[in-house]
Amino acid sequence: MTRSAKLGTTSVVLLLSTLIPIFLNWQLPIAFVCGVLAGLFALLAAQQGSRWWLTVPGLIVAGVSILRWNAAHTF
């Protein structure tokens, strides 16, 4: 596994761990730090390898944002 793949995978895992606390009522500072680290790792992975490592976290954030917006306007 290349270094960029390791960084990209770590970025995606950290980003997903940022989204879980929203539903489990975790503390916000931990989620914020995980989100910042996920963005940093995605930038490092994109710099060292494929630019797709920026697209994957972006799609996850966009998908969750659309789902939350849809849920807020449904009820």
N, CA, C and O atoms as CSV, one atom per row, in Angstrom:
chain,resi,resn,atom,element,x,y,z
A,1,MET,N,N,0.852,-1.171,0.000
A,1,MET,CA,C,0.000,0.000,0.000
A,1,MET,C,C,0.905,1.243,0.000
A,1,MET,O,O,1.844,1.339,0.790
A,2,THR,N,N,0.612,2.168,-0.879
A,2,THR,CA,C,1.438,3.363,-0.984
A,2,THR,C,C,1.146,4.326,0.160
A,2,THR,O,O,0.148,4.196,0.870
A,3,ARG,N,N,2.030,5.282,0.317
A,3,ARG,CA,C,1.868,6.267,1.383
A,3,ARG,C,C,0.610,7.119,1.171
A,3,ARG,O,O,-0.095,7.431,2.130
A,4,SER,N,N,0.333,7.488,-0.067
A,4,SER,CA,C,-0.862,8.296,-0.328
A,4,SER,C,C,-2.135,7.505,-0.039
A,4,SER,O,O,-3.122,8.074,0.428
A,5,ALA,N,N,-2.125,6.205,-0.310
A,5,ALA,CA,C,-3.298,5.376,-0.016
A,5,ALA,C,C,-3.513,5.266,1.489
A,5,ALA,O,O,-4.650,5.293,1.962
A,6,LYS,N,N,-2.431,5.144,2.233
A,6,LYS,CA,C,-2.549,5.086,3.694
A,6,LYS,C,C,-3.091,6.399,4.253
A,6,LYS,O,O,-3.971,6.399,5.114
A,7,LEU,N,N,-2.562,7.513,3.759
A,7,LEU,CA,C,-3.047,8.814,4.209
A,7,LEU,C,C,-4.502,9.036,3.814
A,7,LEU,O,O,-5.287,9.569,4.599
A,8,GLY,N,N,-4.863,8.632,2.602
A,8,GLY,CA,C,-6.240,8.792,2.145
A,8,GLY,C,C,-7.211,7.941,2.935
A,8,GLY,O,O,-8.304,8.394,3.275
A,9,THR,N,N,-6.824,6.717,3.230
A,9,THR,CA,C,-7.683,5.839,4.024
A,9,THR,C,C,-7.847,6.392,5.433
A,9,THR,O,O,-8.946,6.365,5.986
A,10,THR,N,N,-6.772,6.887,6.010
A,10,THR,CA,C,-6.848,7.506,7.336
A,10,THR,C,C,-7.762,8.722,7.304
A,10,THR,O,O,-8.520,8.954,8.246
A,11,SER,N,N,-7.698,9.488,6.245
A,11,SER,CA,C,-8.555,10.663,6.107
A,11,SER,C,C,-10.026,10.271,6.068
A,11,SER,O,O,-10.856,10.897,6.727
A,12,VAL,N,N,-10.346,9.249,5.307
A,12,VAL,CA,C,-11.739,8.811,5.199
A,12,VAL,C,C,-12.238,8.264,6.534
A,12,VAL,O,O,-13.369,8.544,6.933
A,13,VAL,N,N,-11.405,7.486,7.227
A,13,VAL,CA,C,-11.808,6.933,8.524
A,13,VAL,C,C,-12.031,8.055,9.542
A,13,VAL,O,O,-13.004,8.029,10.295
A,14,LEU,N,N,-11.131,9.034,9.562
A,14,LEU,CA,C,-11.307,10.160,10.482
A,14,LEU,C,C,-12.556,10.964,10.138
A,14,LEU,O,O,-13.265,11.425,11.033
A,15,LEU,N,N,-12.823,11.133,8.860
A,15,LEU,CA,C,-14.012,11.872,8.466
A,15,LEU,C,C,-15.279,11.142,8.878
A,15,LEU,O,O,-16.234,11.764,9.343
A,16,LEU,N,N,-15.293,9.836,8.710
A,16,LEU,CA,C,-16.460,9.061,9.134
A,16,LEU,C,C,-16.610,9.081,10.657
A,16,LEU,O,O,-17.731,9.094,11.166
A,17,SER,N,N,-15.492,9.085,11.388
A,17,SER,CA,C,-15.587,9.178,12.843
A,17,SER,C,C,-16.054,10.562,13.272
A,17,SER,O,O,-16.569,10.720,14.378
A,18,THR,N,N,-15.884,11.556,12.425
A,18,THR,CA,C,-16.410,12.885,12.708
A,18,THR,C,C,-17.926,12.898,12.571
A,18,THR,O,O,-18.603,13.613,13.309
A,19,LEU,N,N,-18.467,12.121,11.642
A,19,LEU,CA,C,-19.904,12.115,11.407
A,19,LEU,C,C,-20.664,11.296,12.437
A,19,LEU,O,O,-21.820,11.599,12.735
A,20,ILE,N,N,-20.032,10.263,12.986
A,20,ILE,CA,C,-20.693,9.417,13.979
A,20,ILE,C,C,-21.070,10.190,15.242
A,20,ILE,O,O,-22.180,10.014,15.742
A,21,PRO,N,N,-20.186,11.043,15.778
A,21,PRO,CA,C,-20.541,11.751,17.014
A,21,PRO,C,C,-21.778,12.638,16.904
A,21,PRO,O,O,-22.414,12.934,17.916
A,22,ILE,N,N,-22.124,13.062,15.699
A,22,ILE,CA,C,-23.318,13.883,15.534
A,22,ILE,C,C,-24.549,13.124,16.017
A,22,ILE,O,O,-25.454,13.706,16.616
A,23,PHE,N,N,-24.573,11.828,15.753
A,23,PHE,CA,C,-25.735,11.029,16.091
A,23,PHE,C,C,-25.670,10.433,17.490
A,23,PHE,O,O,-26.708,10.093,18.058
A,24,LEU,N,N,-24.471,10.299,18.061
A,24,LEU,CA,C,-24.326,9.711,19.377
A,24,LEU,C,C,-24.151,10.761,20.468
A,24,LEU,O,O,-23.880,10.418,21.619
A,25,ASN,N,N,-24.304,12.040,20.119
A,25,ASN,CA,C,-24.199,13.153,21.057
A,25,ASN,C,C,-22.823,13.188,21.715
A,25,ASN,O,O,-22.702,13.334,22.931
A,26,TRP,N,N,-21.802,13.051,20.895
A,26,TRP,CA,C,-20.428,13.165,21.357
A,26,TRP,C,C,-20.097,14.613,21.585
A,26,TRP,O,O,-20.896,15.491,21.260
A,27,GLN,N,N,-18.942,14.881,22.134
A,27,GLN,CA,C,-18.529,16.262,22.342
A,27,GLN,C,C,-18.016,16.845,21.040
A,27,GLN,O,O,-17.321,16.174,20.278
A,28,LEU,N,N,-18.360,18.093,20.793
A,28,LEU,CA,C,-18.032,18.744,19.531
A,28,LEU,C,C,-16.536,18.948,19.313
A,28,LEU,O,O,-16.092,18.775,18.178
A,29,PRO,N,N,-15.724,19.302,20.307
A,29,PRO,CA,C,-14.300,19.539,20.019
A,29,PRO,C,C,-13.581,18.323,19.442
A,29,PRO,O,O,-12.697,18.478,18.601
A,30,ILE,N,N,-13.941,17.125,19.875
A,30,ILE,CA,C,-13.299,15.929,19.334
A,30,ILE,C,C,-13.663,15.767,17.861
A,30,ILE,O,O,-12.804,15.442,17.041
A,31,ALA,N,N,-14.902,15.986,17.531
A,31,ALA,CA,C,-15.345,15.878,16.141
A,31,ALA,C,C,-14.666,16.936,15.280
A,31,ALA,O,O,-14.304,16.660,14.136
A,32,PHE,N,N,-14.491,18.135,15.809
A,32,PHE,CA,C,-13.845,19.217,15.061
A,32,PHE,C,C,-12.381,18.876,14.775
A,32,PHE,O,O,-11.902,19.077,13.659
A,33,VAL,N,N,-11.677,18.366,15.774
A,33,VAL,CA,C,-10.267,17.997,15.592
A,33,VAL,C,C,-10.146,16.866,14.580
A,33,VAL,O,O,-9.253,16.887,13.733
A,34,CYS,N,N,-11.030,15.883,14.657
A,34,CYS,CA,C,-11.013,14.787,13.676
A,34,CYS,C,C,-11.276,15.308,12.270
A,34,CYS,O,O,-10.668,14.829,11.313
A,35,GLY,N,N,-12.159,16.266,12.133
A,35,GLY,CA,C,-12.448,16.848,10.822
A,35,GLY,C,C,-11.269,17.610,10.252
A,35,GLY,O,O,-10.984,17.520,9.058
A,36,VAL,N,N,-10.583,18.359,11.100
A,36,VAL,CA,C,-9.402,19.102,10.652
A,36,VAL,C,C,-8.292,18.138,10.242
A,36,VAL,O,O,-7.650,18.323,9.207
A,37,LEU,N,N,-8.071,17.115,11.053
A,37,LEU,CA,C,-7.049,16.123,10.701
A,37,LEU,C,C,-7.415,15.367,9.424
A,37,LEU,O,O,-6.536,15.044,8.625
A,38,ALA,N,N,-8.693,15.084,9.229
A,38,ALA,CA,C,-9.127,14.408,7.998
A,38,ALA,C,C,-8.823,15.270,6.780
A,38,ALA,O,O,-8.349,14.764,5.763
A,39,GLY,N,N,-9.091,16.556,6.876
A,39,GLY,CA,C,-8.780,17.460,5.769
A,39,GLY,C,C,-7.286,17.555,5.504
A,39,GLY,O,O,-6.857,17.589,4.351
A,40,LEU,N,N,-6.498,17.597,6.564
A,40,LEU,CA,C,-5.047,17.663,6.418
A,40,LEU,C,C,-4.502,16.397,5.762
A,40,LEU,O,O,-3.667,16.471,4.860
A,41,PHE,N,N,-4.974,15.239,6.217
A,41,PHE,CA,C,-4.522,13.982,5.624
A,41,PHE,C,C,-4.973,13.858,4.177
A,41,PHE,O,O,-4.244,13.309,3.351
A,42,ALA,N,N,-6.158,14.356,3.857
A,42,ALA,CA,C,-6.621,14.311,2.463
A,42,ALA,C,C,-5.741,15.191,1.577
A,42,ALA,O,O,-5.411,14.811,0.454
A,43,LEU,N,N,-5.365,16.357,2.079
A,43,LEU,CA,C,-4.471,17.223,1.299
A,43,LEU,C,C,-3.106,16.586,1.100
A,43,LEU,O,O,-2.537,16.663,0.011
A,44,LEU,N,N,-2.577,15.959,2.140
A,44,LEU,CA,C,-1.279,15.287,2.006
A,44,LEU,C,C,-1.356,14.111,1.036
A,44,LEU,O,O,-0.437,13.898,0.245
A,45,ALA,N,N,-2.444,13.351,1.094
A,45,ALA,CA,C,-2.608,12.215,0.182
A,45,ALA,C,C,-2.743,12.698,-1.256
A,45,ALA,O,O,-2.204,12.080,-2.173
A,46,ALA,N,N,-3.456,13.794,-1.456
A,46,ALA,CA,C,-3.614,14.328,-2.809
A,46,ALA,C,C,-2.301,14.885,-3.338
A,46,ALA,O,O,-2.026,14.813,-4.536
A,47,GLN,N,N,-1.497,15.438,-2.448
A,47,GLN,CA,C,-0.209,15.978,-2.874
A,47,GLN,C,C,0.759,14.861,-3.265
A,47,GLN,O,O,1.520,15.008,-4.221
A,48,GLN,N,N,0.734,13.758,-2.540
A,48,GLN,CA,C,1.682,12.678,-2.794
A,48,GLN,C,C,1.186,11.665,-3.828
A,48,GLN,O,O,1.986,10.920,-4.394
A,49,GLY,N,N,-0.094,11.632,-4.072
A,49,GLY,CA,C,-0.612,10.623,-4.995
A,49,GLY,C,C,-1.696,11.181,-5.875
A,49,GLY,O,O,-1.509,12.183,-6.566
A,50,SER,N,N,-2.838,10.518,-5.842
A,50,SER,CA,C,-3.955,10.858,-6.715
A,50,SER,C,C,-4.815,11.971,-6.120
A,50,SER,O,O,-4.976,12.061,-4.902
A,51,ARG,N,N,-5.356,12.803,-6.979
A,51,ARG,CA,C,-6.240,13.886,-6.536
A,51,ARG,C,C,-7.597,13.357,-6.076
A,51,ARG,O,O,-8.388,14.105,-5.501
A,52,TRP,N,N,-7.871,12.084,-6.322
A,52,TRP,CA,C,-9.139,11.487,-5.901
A,52,TRP,C,C,-9.287,11.499,-4.392
A,52,TRP,O,O,-10.409,11.450,-3.886
A,53,TRP,N,N,-8.185,11.561,-3.662
A,53,TRP,CA,C,-8.274,11.573,-2.204
A,53,TRP,C,C,-8.894,12.860,-1.684
A,53,TRP,O,O,-9.302,12.917,-0.524
A,54,LEU,N,N,-8.973,13.879,-2.501
A,54,LEU,CA,C,-9.726,15.084,-2.132
A,54,LEU,C,C,-11.194,14.942,-2.494
A,54,LEU,O,O,-12.057,15.536,-1.848
A,55,THR,N,N,-11.475,14.168,-3.512
A,55,THR,CA,C,-12.848,13.983,-3.962
A,55,THR,C,C,-13.655,13.110,-3.003
A,55,THR,O,O,-14.825,13.388,-2.740
A,56,VAL,N,N,-13.034,12.064,-2.489
A,56,VAL,CA,C,-13.749,11.123,-1.612
A,56,VAL,C,C,-14.279,11.815,-0.351
A,56,VAL,O,O,-15.470,11.694,-0.068
A,57,PRO,N,N,-13.451,12.536,0.421
A,57,PRO,CA,C,-14.010,13.240,1.583
A,57,PRO,C,C,-15.024,14.314,1.193
A,57,PRO,O,O,-15.996,14.556,1.909
A,58,GLY,N,N,-14.786,14.949,0.056
A,58,GLY,CA,C,-15.743,15.956,-0.407
A,58,GLY,C,C,-17.108,15.359,-0.704
A,58,GLY,O,O,-18.133,15.954,-0.371
A,59,LEU,N,N,-17.128,14.193,-1.325
A,59,LEU,CA,C,-18.395,13.517,-1.603
A,59,LEU,C,C,-19.097,13.066,-0.321
A,59,LEU,O,O,-20.323,13.123,-0.227
A,60,ILE,N,N,-18.316,12.618,0.664
A,60,ILE,CA,C,-18.913,12.207,1.935
A,60,ILE,C,C,-19.553,13.399,2.629
A,60,ILE,O,O,-20.680,13.304,3.115
A,61,VAL,N,N,-18.843,14.519,2.679
A,61,VAL,CA,C,-19.390,15.719,3.322
A,61,VAL,C,C,-20.617,16.225,2.565
A,61,VAL,O,O,-21.609,16.608,3.185
A,62,ALA,N,N,-20.561,16.230,1.237
A,62,ALA,CA,C,-21.701,16.686,0.446
A,62,ALA,C,C,-22.911,15.778,0.646
A,62,ALA,O,O,-24.034,16.263,0.779
A,63,GLY,N,N,-22.693,14.476,0.668
A,63,GLY,CA,C,-23.796,13.539,0.859
A,63,GLY,C,C,-24.451,13.691,2.220
A,63,GLY,O,O,-25.678,13.691,2.325
A,64,VAL,N,N,-23.651,13.819,3.252
A,64,VAL,CA,C,-24.207,14.000,4.599
A,64,VAL,C,C,-24.929,15.334,4.702
A,64,VAL,O,O,-25.979,15.421,5.337
A,65,SER,N,N,-24.380,16.372,4.087
A,65,SER,CA,C,-25.044,17.682,4.112
A,65,SER,C,C,-26.399,17.637,3.420
A,65,SER,O,O,-27.370,18.208,3.918
A,66,ILE,N,N,-26.472,16.972,2.295
A,66,ILE,CA,C,-27.745,16.857,1.579
A,66,ILE,C,C,-28.750,16.050,2.387
A,66,ILE,O,O,-29.924,16.410,2.459
A,67,LEU,N,N,-28.292,14.956,2.997
A,67,LEU,CA,C,-29.197,14.151,3.825
A,67,LEU,C,C,-29.702,14.926,5.034
A,67,LEU,O,O,-30.881,14.832,5.376
A,68,ARG,N,N,-28.836,15.683,5.683
A,68,ARG,CA,C,-29.265,16.471,6.851
A,68,ARG,C,C,-30.218,17.584,6.437
A,68,ARG,O,O,-31.188,17.869,7.139
A,69,TRP,N,N,-29.942,18.214,5.293
A,69,TRP,CA,C,-30.833,19.277,4.810
A,69,TRP,C,C,-32.199,18.693,4.458
A,69,TRP,O,O,-33.236,19.273,4.779
A,70,ASN,N,N,-32.186,17.535,3.794
A,70,ASN,CA,C,-33.433,16.878,3.417
A,70,ASN,C,C,-34.230,16.456,4.664
A,70,ASN,O,O,-35.450,16.615,4.713
A,71,ALA,N,N,-33.529,15.922,5.657
A,71,ALA,CA,C,-34.213,15.519,6.895
A,71,ALA,C,C,-34.774,16.719,7.647
A,71,ALA,O,O,-35.843,16.620,8.251
A,72,ALA,N,N,-34.082,17.836,7.623
A,72,ALA,CA,C,-34.564,19.024,8.321
A,72,ALA,C,C,-35.816,19.602,7.660
A,72,ALA,O,O,-36.680,20.154,8.342
A,73,HIS,N,N,-35.913,19.477,6.353
A,73,HIS,CA,C,-37.051,20.043,5.640
A,73,HIS,C,C,-38.204,19.051,5.463
A,73,HIS,O,O,-39.286,19.428,5.012
A,74,THR,N,N,-37.974,17.799,5.813
A,74,THR,CA,C,-39.020,16.798,5.684
A,74,THR,C,C,-40.011,16.873,6.844
A,74,THR,O,O,-41.218,16.724,6.654
A,75,PHE,N,N,-39.488,17.105,8.038
A,75,PHE,CA,C,-40.354,17.081,9.216
A,75,PHE,C,C,-40.796,18.451,9.595
A,75,PHE,O,O,-41.533,18.615,10.567
